[in-house]
Amino acid sequence: MWALLQVISIIGSVCGILYCCFCVLTAINFRSRKRADVGRNFAPPVSVLKPLCGVDPHAYESLRSHCVQHYSDFEIIFGVGNPHDPILPAVERLMGEFPNVSIRLAVCPKVSGMNFKVSNLLQMLPLARYEYLLINDSDICVPADYLRRVAGPLENASVGMVTCLYRGIAADTIGSRMESLGISSDFAPGVLCANQIESGMHFALGSTLAFRRRTLNAIGGLEALADYLADDYELGNRVTKAGLRVELADCVVEHYLADYSLSAFFQHQMRWARTIRSSRPGGYAGLVFTFAIPWSVLATLASRGATWAWILLSTAVIFRLAVAFVFRIVVLRDRQVWRDLWLLPGRDCVALLIWVACYMGHQVVWRGKKFELANGKLRPA
C-alpha cells in the first residue's frame, strides 16, 4: 500500500512540476505575442455598463478610474437594484466631479432571475446609446488607457469579445493575501494554459467583457443568462460557439480584495471552485494534476522522509514559486512581487482541500445569499 501511494504521489508531483513549466512558457509567450498588437488606433464610441451592489473596497477610486479615460467618446451607465444602495453617494459625487463625462444612473427594481447582476444589466442595456458595449465588475480599477486597449481588438471582425486578466490587491488579512496569491499563482496561469491548450479562449472574465451589440443579439442576448452564476463564462463560451474569437487584451486591471477572514476566504474559494466545476467539469477534474506541492508532501510522508522525496518536494516548491514570481512580474506587472510568496506552500495545500470539498455539495454563497448550483444555474438554497 505504501509503495502504491509513493507511485501515485510521484506521478502527481511530476505532473504538477511539468504543469509549472508549461505555465512559465505561456507567460513568456503571452507577453511576447502581445507586444506586436500594441498601437491600434481603433477607438469607436463605447457604452460602459457598471452594475453595482453595495460598497466594495476602494469603491470610489475604482469607479473614478473609469471617468478619467484617455478616450474620445464614451458613456458610463451605473445600475443598482436597491434605490437606497450605499454606493449611490459615490456615484453622485462622480457626476458632480466629472460634468463633461456622460454618466447616468439606472435604478433596476425588476428581478429577472437568480443572477441579480444580469437582472440589472437587462434594465441598463436599453439606456446604452452605442454599438460597442463594455461590462465589468463593480470592484475593478482600470488604467487610463483601458478603453483604447480593450476596444482596439474589436477592429478585427473575427473578434467577438475582448476580456483581460486582473491582479488582486490584497488587504492586510491572511485570507485576503492568500486570495491575491491564488490569482497570480493559480487563476491567471490557468487562464493562459487553457488559452494555449484549447487554441484560444472559449470563455471570458468578469473583469472585462467588451463586445458589439450585434454580437450580443446573435448569441441570444442577456435574457438567457438570468439564472447562471458564471455569466461571464457563458457569454464568452456562446461567442466562440457562434464562430467568433474571444481575445485576451494586453491590459491588466486591478481587483481590490476584501479583508477576508480565513473562513470567508474558504467560502469564496469554494464558490469559485464550484462555479468552475459546474462550467468546465473536465477542466476542473484535471486540476488534480496541478498540485505539485501537496503531491510532493504526500510523497515525502509515504516514503518516510527519503532523500529523493525531499529533493522532489524542494523542486516542487521552487517551481511553484517560479510560477508566482513570473506571473507577477511578466504578466500581471504586480508592484508587490515578493510579498506573501511565503504563504504559497500552505495556500496550495488548502487549495487541494477545497478541490476535494468541492465535490461534497452544490451550495454557494454569493453576496451574502445562499444558492444551490446545478448545471451552472442558481436556485435558492
C-alpha positions as CSV (number, residue, x, y, z in Angstrom):
1,M,0.0,0.0,0.0
2,W,2.8,2.4,0.9
3,A,4.6,1.6,-2.4
4,L,1.4,2.3,-4.4
5,L,0.9,5.6,-2.5
6,Q,4.5,6.5,-3.4
7,V,4.0,5.8,-7.0
8,I,0.8,7.8,-7.2
9,S,2.3,10.8,-5.3
10,I,5.4,10.7,-7.5
11,I,3.2,10.8,-10.7
12,G,1.2,13.7,-9.2
13,S,4.3,15.6,-8.3
14,V,5.9,15.2,-11.7
15,C,2.7,16.2,-13.4
16,G,2.5,19.3,-11.2
17,I,6.1,20.3,-11.9
18,L,5.6,19.9,-15.6
19,Y,2.5,22.0,-15.4
20,C,4.5,24.7,-13.7
21,C,7.0,24.6,-16.6
22,F,4.1,25.0,-19.0
23,C,2.7,27.9,-17.1
24,V,6.0,29.8,-17.3
25,L,6.2,29.2,-21.0
26,T,2.6,30.5,-21.5
27,A,3.5,33.6,-19.5
28,I,6.5,34.4,-21.8
29,N,4.5,33.6,-24.9
30,F,1.7,35.9,-23.8
31,R,3.9,38.9,-23.2
32,S,6.0,38.5,-26.4
33,R,3.0,37.8,-28.6
34,K,1.0,40.7,-27.3
35,R,3.8,43.3,-28.0
36,A,3.1,43.1,-31.7
37,D,-0.6,44.1,-31.2
38,V,0.2,47.4,-29.4
39,G,-0.5,50.6,-31.4
40,R,-4.1,50.1,-32.6
41,N,-5.9,53.3,-33.4
42,F,-9.4,51.9,-33.5
43,A,-11.5,53.8,-30.9
44,P,-15.3,53.6,-31.5
45,P,-17.8,55.2,-29.1
46,V,-18.3,52.8,-26.1
47,S,-21.1,52.4,-23.6
48,V,-19.7,51.2,-20.3
49,L,-22.2,49.3,-18.1
50,K,-21.4,49.0,-14.4
51,P,-23.8,47.0,-12.3
52,L,-23.3,47.9,-8.6
53,C,-24.3,46.4,-5.3
54,G,-23.0,47.7,-2.0
55,V,-19.7,49.4,-1.4
56,D,-16.6,47.4,-2.4
57,P,-13.1,48.2,-1.0
58,H,-11.7,51.4,-2.7
59,A,-15.1,51.7,-4.4
60,Y,-14.8,55.4,-5.2
61,E,-11.3,55.2,-6.6
62,S,-12.2,52.2,-8.7
63,L,-15.3,53.9,-10.2
64,R,-13.4,57.1,-10.7
65,S,-10.8,55.3,-12.8
66,H,-13.5,54.8,-15.5
67,C,-14.1,58.5,-15.7
68,V,-10.5,59.6,-16.4
69,Q,-10.1,57.6,-19.6
70,H,-7.9,58.9,-22.4
71,Y,-10.7,58.1,-24.8
72,S,-12.6,60.5,-27.1
73,D,-16.2,59.2,-26.8
74,F,-17.7,57.0,-24.1
75,E,-20.5,57.0,-21.6
76,I,-20.9,55.2,-18.3
77,I,-24.2,53.8,-17.0
78,F,-24.3,52.7,-13.4
79,G,-27.1,50.3,-12.3
80,V,-28.4,49.4,-8.8
81,G,-31.2,47.2,-7.8
82,N,-31.8,49.0,-4.5
83,P,-32.8,52.7,-4.7
84,H,-31.1,53.2,-1.3
85,D,-27.9,51.3,-2.1
86,P,-25.0,52.7,-0.1
87,I,-22.9,53.1,-3.2
88,L,-25.2,55.9,-4.5
89,P,-23.4,58.8,-2.8
90,A,-20.2,57.8,-4.6
91,V,-22.0,57.8,-8.0
92,E,-23.5,61.2,-7.2
93,R,-20.0,62.5,-6.3
94,L,-18.7,61.3,-9.6
95,M,-21.4,63.1,-11.5
96,G,-20.5,66.3,-9.8
97,E,-16.8,65.8,-10.3
98,F,-17.0,64.9,-14.0
99,P,-19.7,67.0,-15.6
100,N,-18.2,66.6,-19.0
101,V,-18.4,62.8,-18.8
102,S,-21.8,61.2,-19.8
103,I,-22.7,59.4,-16.5
104,R,-26.2,58.0,-15.9
105,L,-27.7,56.1,-13.0
106,A,-30.3,53.4,-13.5
107,V,-32.4,52.0,-10.7
108,C,-33.3,48.4,-11.7
109,P,-36.1,47.1,-9.5
110,K,-37.1,44.2,-11.7
111,V,-35.7,40.8,-10.8
112,S,-35.4,38.6,-13.9
113,G,-33.6,35.6,-12.4
114,M,-31.3,34.4,-9.6
115,N,-28.3,36.4,-11.0
116,F,-29.2,39.9,-9.9
117,K,-26.2,41.4,-11.8
118,V,-27.8,40.1,-15.0
119,S,-31.2,41.4,-13.9
120,N,-29.6,44.9,-13.5
121,L,-27.9,44.7,-16.9
122,L,-31.1,43.8,-18.7
123,Q,-32.6,47.1,-17.4
124,M,-29.4,49.1,-18.1
125,L,-28.9,47.9,-21.7
126,P,-31.7,49.8,-23.3
127,L,-30.1,53.1,-22.0
128,A,-26.9,52.4,-23.8
129,R,-26.5,54.6,-26.9
130,Y,-23.6,52.9,-28.7
131,E,-23.0,49.8,-30.7
132,Y,-19.9,48.9,-28.7
133,L,-20.5,47.8,-25.2
134,L,-18.3,47.1,-22.2
135,I,-19.3,45.4,-18.9
136,N,-17.0,44.9,-16.0
137,D,-17.4,44.0,-12.3
138,S,-18.1,46.7,-9.7
139,D,-14.7,46.2,-7.9
140,I,-12.4,46.7,-10.9
141,C,-10.0,49.6,-11.1
142,V,-8.6,50.4,-14.6
143,P,-5.7,52.2,-16.1
144,A,-6.2,55.4,-18.1
145,D,-5.7,53.7,-21.5
146,Y,-8.1,50.9,-20.6
147,L,-10.9,51.6,-23.1
148,R,-8.4,52.0,-26.0
149,R,-6.7,48.8,-25.3
150,V,-9.8,46.7,-24.9
151,A,-11.7,48.3,-27.8
152,G,-8.8,48.0,-30.2
153,P,-9.0,44.3,-30.9
154,L,-12.7,44.6,-31.9
155,E,-11.5,46.3,-35.1
156,N,-11.0,42.7,-36.3
157,A,-14.4,41.4,-37.5
158,S,-13.4,37.8,-36.3
159,V,-13.1,39.0,-32.7
160,G,-16.5,38.8,-30.9
161,M,-15.4,39.6,-27.4
162,V,-12.4,41.1,-25.6
163,T,-11.5,40.2,-22.0
164,C,-8.5,40.8,-19.8
165,L,-6.6,39.5,-16.8
166,Y,-6.6,41.1,-13.4
167,R,-4.3,41.3,-10.3
168,G,-5.6,41.1,-6.8
169,I,-4.8,44.0,-4.4
170,A,-4.9,42.4,-1.0
171,A,-6.0,43.8,2.3
172,D,-3.9,43.1,5.4
173,T,-5.6,39.9,6.5
174,I,-4.1,36.4,5.8
175,G,-7.3,35.4,3.9
176,S,-7.1,38.4,1.6
177,R,-3.4,37.9,0.9
178,M,-3.9,34.2,0.1
179,E,-6.7,35.2,-2.2
180,S,-4.4,37.6,-4.1
181,L,-1.7,34.9,-4.2
182,G,-4.2,32.5,-5.7
183,I,-5.0,34.9,-8.5
184,S,-1.3,35.3,-9.5
185,S,-0.2,31.7,-9.0
186,D,-3.3,29.7,-10.0
187,F,-6.1,31.7,-11.7
188,A,-4.0,33.7,-14.2
189,P,-1.8,30.7,-15.1
190,G,-4.9,28.6,-15.6
191,V,-6.4,31.1,-18.0
192,L,-3.2,31.3,-20.1
193,C,-2.8,27.5,-20.1
194,A,-6.4,27.0,-21.2
195,N,-5.9,29.6,-23.9
196,Q,-2.8,27.7,-25.2
197,I,-4.2,24.1,-24.9
198,E,-7.6,24.9,-26.4
199,S,-6.1,27.1,-29.2
200,G,-7.9,30.2,-28.0
201,M,-10.2,31.2,-25.2
202,H,-13.6,29.7,-25.0
203,F,-14.7,31.8,-22.0
204,A,-14.4,35.4,-20.7
205,L,-13.6,37.0,-17.4
206,G,-15.9,39.4,-15.5
207,S,-13.1,41.9,-15.2
208,T,-13.8,42.9,-18.8
209,L,-16.4,42.0,-21.3
210,A,-16.2,44.2,-24.4
211,F,-18.3,43.3,-27.5
212,R,-20.6,44.7,-30.2
213,R,-24.3,44.9,-29.6
214,R,-25.0,42.8,-32.7
215,T,-22.8,40.1,-31.3
216,L,-24.9,40.0,-28.1
217,N,-28.1,39.8,-30.2
218,A,-26.6,37.0,-32.3
219,I,-26.0,34.8,-29.2
220,G,-29.4,35.3,-27.8
221,G,-28.9,38.4,-25.5
222,L,-28.6,38.5,-21.8
223,E,-32.0,37.1,-21.0
224,A,-30.8,33.5,-21.3
225,L,-28.1,34.2,-18.6
226,A,-30.5,35.4,-15.9
227,D,-30.0,32.2,-13.7
228,Y,-26.4,31.5,-14.5
229,L,-23.8,32.2,-11.8
230,A,-20.9,32.4,-14.3
231,D,-22.5,34.9,-16.7
232,D,-19.0,36.0,-17.9
233,Y,-18.1,32.4,-18.8
234,E,-21.4,31.8,-20.5
235,L,-21.1,35.0,-22.6
236,G,-17.6,34.1,-23.8
237,N,-18.5,30.5,-24.4
238,R,-21.5,31.4,-26.5
239,V,-19.5,33.9,-28.5
240,T,-17.0,31.2,-29.5
241,K,-19.8,28.8,-30.4
242,A,-21.1,31.5,-32.7
243,G,-17.8,31.2,-34.6
244,L,-16.1,34.3,-33.2
245,R,-13.0,34.7,-31.1
246,V,-12.5,35.8,-27.6
247,E,-9.4,38.0,-27.4
248,L,-7.3,38.4,-24.3
249,A,-6.3,42.1,-24.3
250,D,-2.8,43.3,-23.4
251,C,-4.2,45.1,-20.4
252,V,-4.3,44.1,-16.7
253,V,-6.8,45.7,-14.3
254,E,-6.9,45.7,-10.5
255,H,-9.3,44.0,-8.3
256,Y,-9.3,45.3,-4.7
257,L,-9.9,42.3,-2.4
258,A,-12.0,42.4,0.8
259,D,-10.3,41.8,4.2
260,Y,-11.3,38.2,4.2
261,S,-11.1,36.1,7.3
262,L,-9.8,32.6,6.8
263,S,-13.4,31.3,6.8
264,A,-14.5,33.9,4.3
265,F,-11.5,33.1,2.2
266,F,-12.5,29.4,2.2
267,Q,-16.2,30.3,1.4
268,H,-15.2,32.5,-1.5
269,Q,-12.7,29.9,-2.9
270,M,-15.5,27.3,-2.6
271,R,-17.8,29.4,-4.7
272,W,-15.1,29.8,-7.3
273,A,-14.4,26.1,-7.3
274,R,-18.0,25.0,-7.7
275,T,-18.5,27.6,-10.4
276,I,-15.6,26.2,-12.4
277,R,-16.6,22.7,-11.7
278,S,-20.2,23.4,-13.0
279,S,-19.0,25.3,-16.1
280,R,-15.9,23.2,-17.0
281,P,-16.2,19.8,-15.2
282,G,-13.5,18.1,-17.2
283,G,-11.1,21.0,-16.7
284,Y,-11.8,21.1,-13.0
285,A,-11.2,17.4,-12.6
286,G,-7.8,17.8,-14.4
287,L,-6.7,20.4,-11.8
288,V,-5.8,17.4,-9.5
289,F,-2.6,17.0,-11.6
290,T,-1.5,20.6,-10.9
291,F,-1.0,20.4,-7.2
292,A,2.8,19.9,-7.2
293,I,3.5,20.8,-3.6
294,P,0.7,18.8,-1.9
295,W,1.6,15.7,-4.0
296,S,5.3,16.1,-3.1
297,V,4.4,16.5,0.6
298,L,2.4,13.2,0.3
299,A,5.4,11.5,-1.4
300,T,7.7,12.7,1.5
301,L,5.3,11.2,4.1
302,A,4.7,8.0,2.1
303,S,8.5,7.5,1.8
304,R,9.0,8.3,5.5
305,G,11.3,11.2,4.6
306,A,13.5,9.5,1.9
307,T,16.2,11.8,0.4
308,W,14.7,11.6,-3.1
309,A,11.3,12.7,-1.7
310,W,12.8,15.8,-0.1
311,I,14.5,16.6,-3.4
312,L,11.2,16.2,-5.1
313,L,9.5,18.5,-2.6
314,S,12.1,21.1,-2.9
315,T,11.8,21.0,-6.7
316,A,8.1,21.4,-6.5
317,V,8.3,24.4,-4.1
318,I,10.9,26.1,-6.4
319,F,8.9,25.7,-9.5
320,R,5.7,26.9,-7.8
321,L,7.5,29.9,-6.6
322,A,8.8,30.5,-10.1
323,V,5.2,30.5,-11.5
324,A,4.0,33.0,-8.9
325,F,7.1,35.2,-9.5
326,V,7.0,35.1,-13.3
327,F,3.3,35.8,-13.4
328,R,3.5,38.7,-11.0
329,I,6.5,40.2,-13.0
330,V,5.8,39.3,-16.6
331,V,2.0,39.0,-16.9
332,L,0.3,40.9,-14.1
333,R,3.0,43.6,-13.5
334,D,2.4,43.4,-9.8
335,R,4.2,46.0,-7.7
336,Q,4.4,43.7,-4.7
337,V,6.3,40.8,-6.3
338,W,7.8,39.2,-3.2
339,R,5.0,39.9,-0.7
340,D,3.2,36.8,0.6
341,L,5.2,34.2,-1.5
342,W,6.0,32.5,1.8
343,L,2.3,31.6,2.0
344,L,2.3,29.7,-1.2
345,P,3.0,26.1,0.2
346,G,0.2,26.4,2.8
347,R,-2.1,28.0,0.3
348,D,-1.5,25.2,-2.2
349,C,-2.4,22.6,0.4
350,V,-5.6,24.5,1.3
351,A,-6.4,24.6,-2.5
352,L,-6.2,20.8,-2.6
353,L,-8.6,20.5,0.3
354,I,-11.0,22.9,-1.5
355,W,-10.7,20.8,-4.7
356,V,-11.8,17.7,-2.7
357,A,-14.5,19.5,-0.7
358,C,-16.0,21.0,-3.9
359,Y,-17.3,17.5,-4.8
360,M,-19.2,17.2,-1.5
361,G,-22.0,19.6,-2.3
362,H,-23.5,22.2,-4.6
363,Q,-24.2,25.1,-2.3
364,V,-22.5,28.5,-2.8
365,V,-22.7,31.8,-1.0
366,W,-22.9,35.0,-3.2
367,R,-23.3,38.5,-1.9
368,G,-24.4,37.1,1.4
369,K,-27.1,34.8,0.0
370,K,-27.1,31.0,-0.2
371,F,-27.8,29.2,-3.5
372,E,-27.8,25.7,-4.9
373,L,-25.7,25.4,-8.1
374,A,-26.9,22.9,-10.7
375,N,-25.7,22.8,-14.3
376,G,-24.3,26.3,-13.9
377,K,-27.6,27.8,-12.8
378,L,-28.6,29.2,-9.4
379,R,-31.6,28.4,-7.4
380,P,-32.5,29.4,-3.8
381,A,-30.9,27.1,-1.2
